[in-house]
């Protein structure tokens, strides 16, 4: 697989380099966007400032991976034996290669990641040195950094590799890192929450199935959930905090370990990857407030209005770009309708979905009153017994490696430059307005 995938990828590099070079030569001075003062002061919202080939987020169409919608990919991507959910190996292949994989392509990636999945013992020793109350994301980021001693790119760079070959060792690092992340994440989970009762890998399973197994969840339904979860969280174009942070760090020729760890530190923030656990806390507080298993729509409406009147937001609703229900939310809802339609928290999530958009619309202050991916994901995990909210973001991080690292490989292949935007103080901005 290593040679096969590498050779396939290598064949795509020169045409892509030529295309990018021609675009710059022929149209380099063409203006394709205007920057407003509001954008400069509002987190660069909507500013076109980078190129990401793997996925695109459209306000109305939702996210598309290499031109395919999530609905299409759930139907088109290969599945595990007798399963229904897409395998993350397939979306990685699509993002890296720009074409849909065959069942054989996906199975070969599974085998390749198995061969690369060994985690050096010193990484476990480093994790064991952390207090068990250290946040799982802190441990996850540190373990990724610890692997840097294995970096193929760092060795190749120190040996004087040509710039045009940077992609080769970055490919190796990325494949190695993706392969080891489930083992690292599962070790953290069992160490922190299961009294160091660790579970050895089962290399007869696929990437997601083995991850679920090492976490301690062996039902086929949970394995299917992991395949769906790790697929739909894999990428979200390049401007989100975790992807953009990794891109920025890697643009300085930092290797995959430094770059991905940096992205995980961004993902750990409350405004990014922590959102799904905030949803769970809010839902459980709602149930506690009424002291009932099943709430009415009127009770949900009352509690939503109370949350807003207390000056708080409704967690899991709204999105920086989307102006419709997040397709990833719908994918999870469809899973729940099939596998856990009688679950009380799913009933509550469904009623929140019915109630919240109309209430938010009525405020006249919300551009997107619809749920995002975080409004649903935690409920699915809770149903199967994963109650440790602080770990949810680690799952998100394992998934996001697929998009971030396929982007990194392409950036090395195309020789993307160091990122260096211009900044200026307010007094200069004010002078430019005169």
C-alpha positions in Angstrom: 0.0 0.0 0.0 2.8 2.4 0.9 4.2 2.3 -2.6 0.8 2.1 -4.3 -0.7 5.1 -2.5 2.6 7.0 -2.7 3.0 6.3 -6.4 -0.6 7.3 -7.1 -0.1 10.5 -5.1 3.2 11.3 -6.7 1.6 11.2 -10.2 -0.7 14.0 -9.2 1.9 16.4 -7.8 3.4 17.8 -11.0 0.1 18.5 -12.7 -1.1 20.3 -9.6 2.2 22.3 -9.3 1.9 23.3 -13.0 -1.7 24.4 -12.5 -0.9 26.5 -9.5 2.1 28.1 -11.2 0.0 29.0 -14.3 -2.8 30.5 -12.2 -0.3 32.8 -10.4 1.4 33.8 -13.7 -1.8 34.4 -15.6 -4.0 35.8 -12.9 -1.8 36.7 -10.0 -2.9 40.3 -9.9 -6.6 39.7 -10.1 -8.6 40.8 -7.1 -11.2 38.2 -6.0 -12.4 39.7 -2.7 -12.7 42.9 -0.7 -11.7 43.2 2.9 -13.8 45.4 5.2 -12.9 47.0 8.5 -15.5 44.8 10.1 -13.8 41.7 8.9 -10.4 42.9 10.2 -11.8 43.5 13.6 -14.1 40.4 13.7 -11.8 37.5 13.4 -11.2 37.7 9.6 -14.7 36.3 9.0 -15.3 35.6 5.3 -11.9 36.8 4.2 -10.4 34.6 1.4 -6.8 34.1 2.4 -5.7 30.5 1.8 -6.2 27.6 -0.5 -7.5 24.3 0.9 -8.4 21.5 -1.6 -9.8 18.9 0.7 -13.2 20.4 1.5 -15.3 23.5 1.2 -17.9 24.9 3.5 -20.8 26.7 1.7 -23.4 28.7 3.7 -26.3 27.0 1.9 -24.9 23.8 0.5 -23.1 22.7 3.6 -19.7 21.0 3.5 -18.4 19.3 0.4 -15.4 17.0 0.3 -13.7 17.3 -3.1 -17.0 18.3 -4.5 -19.1 15.5 -2.9 -21.8 16.4 -0.3 -21.8 14.5 3.0 -25.1 12.8 2.0 -23.5 11.6 -1.2 -20.4 10.2 0.6 -22.5 8.3 3.1 -23.9 6.5 0.1 -20.7 6.3 -2.0 -17.8 5.6 0.4 -17.0 1.9 1.1 -18.3 0.4 4.3 -16.9 -2.2 6.7 -18.1 -5.9 6.2 -21.9 -5.9 6.5 -21.9 -2.4 7.8 -23.8 0.7 6.6 -21.6 3.6 7.7 -18.7 5.0 5.6 -15.2 4.1 6.7 -12.8 7.0 7.5 -10.1 5.4 5.4 -12.3 6.2 2.4 -12.7 9.9 3.2 -8.9 10.2 3.8 -8.3 8.6 0.4 -10.8 11.0 -1.3 -9.2 14.1 0.4 -5.7 13.0 -0.5 -6.2 11.7 -4.0 -9.2 13.8 -5.1 -11.1 10.8 -6.3 -13.5 8.2 -4.8 -11.8 5.1 -3.4 -12.7 1.5 -4.3 -13.3 -1.1 -1.6 -9.8 -2.3 -2.3 -8.3 1.1 -1.8 -9.9 1.4 1.6 -8.9 -2.0 2.7 -5.3 -1.4 1.7 -5.2 1.8 3.7 -6.6 -0.1 6.7 -3.7 -2.6 6.3 -1.1 0.2 5.9 -2.2 1.9 9.1 -2.1 -1.4 11.0 1.5 -1.8 10.0 2.4 1.7 11.2 0.3 1.6 14.4 3.0 0.7 16.9 3.5 3.3 19.6 7.0 3.5 21.3 7.0 2.6 25.0 8.5 6.0 25.9 5.3 7.7 24.8 3.3 5.6 27.3 5.9 6.5 30.0 5.4 10.2 29.3 1.7 9.8 29.6 2.1 7.9 32.8 4.0 10.8 34.3 1.0 13.1 34.0 -1.4 13.4 36.9 -4.6 11.6 36.0 -6.6 14.8 36.4 -4.6 16.4 33.6 -7.1 17.2 30.8 -7.1 14.5 28.2 -6.4 17.0 25.4 -3.3 18.1 27.3 -2.1 14.5 27.4 -3.1 14.0 23.8 -1.1 17.0 22.5 1.9 16.0 24.6 2.0 12.5 23.3 1.9 13.7 19.7 4.9 16.0 20.5 6.7 13.0 22.1 6.4 11.1 18.8 8.4 13.9 17.1 11.6 12.0 17.7 10.4 9.6 15.0 9.9 12.3 12.4 11.0 11.3 8.9 10.7 14.9 7.7 13.0 16.2 10.5 15.6 13.6 9.5 15.3 14.2 5.8 15.5 18.0 6.3 18.6 17.7 8.4 20.1 15.4 5.7 19.6 18.2 3.1 16.6 16.8 1.1 15.5 18.9 -1.9 12.5 21.1 -1.5 10.6 19.3 -4.2 10.9 16.1 -2.1 9.6 17.5 1.2 6.3 15.8 0.5 7.8 12.3 0.7 8.9 12.4 4.3 5.8 14.4 5.2 3.7 11.7 3.7 5.5 9.1 5.9 5.0 11.2 9.1 1.4 11.8 8.4 0.6 8.2 7.7 2.5 7.1 10.8 0.8 9.7 13.0 -2.8 8.8 11.8 -2.0 5.2 12.4 -0.9 5.7 16.0 -3.5 8.2 17.2 -6.2 5.7 18.1 -3.8 3.8 20.3 -2.6 7.0 22.1 -6.2 8.2 22.6 -7.4 4.9 23.9 -4.5 4.7 26.3 -5.4 8.1 27.7 -9.0 7.1 28.1 -8.3 3.8 29.9 -5.6 5.4 32.0 -7.8 8.3 33.2 -11.2 6.8 33.4 -10.7 3.0 33.6 -8.0 2.6 36.3 -5.2 1.9 33.9 -7.0 -1.2 32.6 -5.6 -1.1 29.1 -6.8 -3.1 26.1 -4.4 -4.4 23.4 -5.1 -3.6 19.8 -7.1 -6.1 17.7 -5.5 -5.9 14.3 -8.2 -7.9 12.7 -10.4 -4.8 12.8 -10.4 -1.7 10.7 -9.1 1.7 12.0 -12.3 2.8 13.7 -13.3 -0.7 14.9 -9.9 -1.2 16.5 -10.1 2.3 18.1 -13.6 1.4 19.6 -12.2 -1.9 20.8 -9.2 -0.3 22.6 -11.6 2.2 24.2 -13.5 -0.8 25.6 -16.7 -0.7 23.4 -17.3 -3.8 21.5 -20.8 -3.6 20.2 -21.2 -3.5 16.4 -23.4 -0.5 16.8 -20.8 1.5 18.6 -18.2 0.5 16.0 -20.6 1.8 13.3 -21.0 5.0 15.2 -17.2 5.5 15.4 -17.0 5.0 11.6 -19.6 7.7 11.1 -18.2 10.0 13.8 -14.6 9.8 12.5 -15.8 10.4 8.9 -18.0 13.4 9.4 -15.5 15.2 11.7 -12.5 14.7 9.4 -12.3 18.1 7.8 -14.0 21.5 7.7 -12.0 23.4 5.1 -8.9 25.3 6.2 -10.1 28.3 8.1 -11.3 26.7 11.3 -9.0 27.1 14.3 -7.5 23.6 14.4 -6.9 23.4 10.6 -5.6 26.9 10.2 -3.3 26.6 13.2 -1.8 23.4 11.8 -1.4 25.1 8.4 0.2 28.1 9.9 2.7 26.1 11.9 3.5 23.7 9.1 4.1 26.7 6.8 7.2 27.3 8.8 8.3 23.8 7.8 7.5 22.4 11.2 6.9 18.7 10.9 3.6 16.9 11.1 3.9 16.3 14.9 4.6 19.9 15.8 1.9 21.1 13.4 -0.8 18.7 14.4 -0.2 19.1 18.1 -0.5 22.9 17.6 -3.9 22.3 15.9 -5.0 20.1 18.8 -4.2 22.9 21.3 -6.6 25.1 19.3 -9.2 22.4 19.1 -9.2 22.2 22.9 -10.7 25.7 23.2 -14.3 26.2 24.4 -15.2 27.9 21.1 -14.0 25.0 19.0 -13.8 21.4 20.0 -15.3 21.6 23.5 -18.7 22.6 22.2 -20.3 19.2 22.2 -19.6 18.6 25.9 -21.2 22.0 26.6 -24.3 20.8 24.8 -24.5 17.7 27.0 -24.1 19.7 30.2 -26.9 22.0 29.1 -29.3 19.1 28.2 -28.7 17.3 31.5 -29.2 20.6 33.5 -32.5 21.0 31.7 -33.6 17.5 32.7 -32.5 18.1 36.2 -34.4 21.4 36.3 -37.7 19.6 35.6 -36.7 16.4 37.3 -38.3 14.3 34.5 -37.1 11.7 32.0 -39.2 12.9 29.1 -39.9 16.7 28.8 -42.6 18.4 26.8 -42.0 20.8 24.0 -43.4 23.6 26.2 -40.9 22.8 28.9 -38.0 22.8 26.4 -39.2 26.1 25.0 -39.4 27.6 28.5 -35.9 26.5 29.4 -34.5 27.7 26.1 -36.0 31.2 26.8 -34.7 31.1 30.3 -31.2 30.3 29.0 -31.3 33.3 26.7 -32.7 35.6 29.3 -29.9 34.7 31.6 -27.5 36.1 28.9 -26.2 32.7 27.7 -26.2 31.1 24.3 -27.9 27.9 23.3 -25.0 25.5 22.9 -24.8 23.6 19.6 -26.7 26.2 17.6 -25.3 28.6 15.1 -22.3 28.5 12.9 -19.7 31.0 11.7 -20.4 30.1 8.0 -23.5 27.8 7.7 -26.9 29.3 7.2 -28.8 26.0 7.4 -28.9 22.8 9.5 -25.4 21.3 9.6 -25.3 18.2 7.3 -23.2 16.5 10.0 -26.0 17.0 12.4 -28.5 15.4 10.0 -26.1 12.4 9.5 -26.0 11.8 13.2 -29.8 12.3 13.6 -30.4 9.7 10.9 -28.1 7.3 12.8 -30.0 8.0 16.0 -33.4 7.4 14.2 -32.2 3.9 13.3 -30.2 2.9 16.3 -31.6 4.8 19.4 -34.9 6.4 18.6 -36.3 5.4 22.1 -33.4 7.0 24.0 -34.7 9.8 26.3 -31.8 12.2 25.5 -32.4 11.7 21.7 -36.0 12.6 22.4 -34.9 15.8 24.1 -32.4 16.6 21.3 -35.2 16.2 18.8 -37.5 18.6 20.7 -34.7 21.1 21.1 -34.3 20.9 17.3 -38.0 21.6 16.8 -38.1 24.5 19.3 -34.8 26.4 19.2 -34.7 27.7 15.6 -38.0 29.5 15.9 -37.1 31.1 19.2 -33.7 32.3 17.9 -35.3 33.6 14.7 -37.7 35.6 16.8 -34.9 37.5 18.6 -33.9 39.0 15.2 -30.2 38.8 16.2 -29.2 35.4 15.0 -28.0 34.8 11.4 -28.0 31.0 11.7 -30.6 29.6 14.2 -29.9 26.0 13.1 -28.0 23.2 14.9 -24.4 22.3 14.2 -22.5 19.1 14.5 -22.0 19.6 18.3 -25.7 19.6 19.0 -25.9 15.9 18.5 -22.6 14.1 18.8 -22.3 13.9 22.6 -25.7 12.4 23.0 -24.8 9.5 20.7 -21.6 8.8 22.7 -23.6 8.9 26.0 -26.0 6.4 24.8 -23.3 3.8 24.4 -21.8 4.5 27.8 -19.1 7.1 27.1 -20.0 9.5 29.8 -16.6 11.2 30.2 -17.3 14.6 28.5 -13.7 15.8 28.7 -12.6 13.0 26.4 -15.0 13.9 23.6 -12.6 16.4 22.1 -9.9 13.8 21.8 -12.2 11.8 19.6 -12.7 14.9 17.5 -8.9 15.3 17.3 -8.4 11.7 16.1 -10.9 12.4 13.3 -9.5 15.8 12.4 -6.1 14.3 11.7 -7.4 12.9 8.4 -8.1 16.4 7.0 -5.3 18.3 8.6 -2.6 15.8 7.5 -3.9 15.3 4.0 -3.7 19.1 3.7 -0.2 19.1 5.1 1.0 16.5 2.5 -0.4 18.6 -0.3 1.1 21.8 1.0 4.5 20.1 1.0 3.9 18.7 -2.5 3.0 22.2 -3.8 5.7 24.1 -2.0 3.3 26.3 -0.1 5.1 29.4 1.3 5.3 30.5 4.9 2.1 32.3 6.0 2.7 35.9 6.9 -0.3 38.3 6.8 0.1 42.0 7.4 -1.2 43.5 10.6 -1.5 47.1 11.6 -2.5 49.2 14.6 -5.9 51.0 14.8 -4.4 54.5 14.3 -3.1 53.5 10.9 -6.4 52.0 9.9 -8.1 55.2 11.0 -5.7 57.2 8.8 -6.5 55.1 5.8 -10.2 56.0 6.2 -9.5 59.7 5.8 
